[in-house]
Amino acid sequence: MSSVAKTVVLLSVVLVGVNCAGEKETVKGTIQGTIYVVGNEPFTSLAVEDSQGKMLRLSVSKEVRQQLLGLQGRKVEVRYSKIDTTADGITLSVDKFREISP
């Protein structure tokens, strides 16, 4: 296979992958888990780790972010309105949360 053909095939695969990775699924629900900060500065984000050890990133307002930062390492119940699958993994759009354990 020529290098041009390989490039075309690779580009097609990348474009299909990007299209699939950006799809959003509207699903409301709740999840319980422990709050963590993930990533490297200055690109950190909040995440919740569920009981199976799966880390899910959280999309939150600035106000909710500040509140959740104070709850790092604690168990919370998060109510979300949307699940977004990206190259970084699954991101939940948070509506509300409550601390489960102090």
Secondary structure, 3 states (H helix, E strand, C coil): CCHHHHHHHHHHHHHHHHHHHCCEECCCEEEEEEEEEECCCCCCEEEEECCCCCEEEEECCHHHHHHHHCCCCCEEEEEEEEEEEECCEEEEEEEEEEECCC
